[in-house]
Amino acid sequence: MFDSPFMSLPGITPQEYTYLQSATTGFSEQQLRGFLMIYSSKRRNPDDMILYCILGFFVPGLPRFLVNQIGMGVLYFFTVGLCFIGTIIDLINHKSLASEYNQRMVFESLQMVKMGFNN
């Protein structure tokens, strides 16, 4: 596990590591490097999500905008984070927000790698 290229991702959780291992099974080294390059640029660090959730008290909906939940971000913005209750819930669930977003980014990155590295 320690010499895996996935360990270079900051704040990686054991669940994310396991998900990445299973998603990239059978990849060549070139495909794996391409995947890591794409995925690391799209990924949200769960530790950074705490900061974004705290900033959500001043900029309502910021964490939702950052995880591409635009509709919820607009709702949070106009309701001041659902009267701060939603913002507090986001602060508590910051890891699941990042995890759900990262799983979508794994899928997108896999599709990009498969399209670009078929040879």
Buried (B, 14 or more C-beta within 10 A) or exposed (E): EEEEBBEEBEBBBEEBBEBBEEBBEEBEEEBBBBBBEBBBEBBBBBEBBBEBBBBBBEBBBBBBBBBEBEEBBBBBBEBBBBEBEBBBBBBEBBBEBBBBBBBEBBEEBBEBBEEEBEE
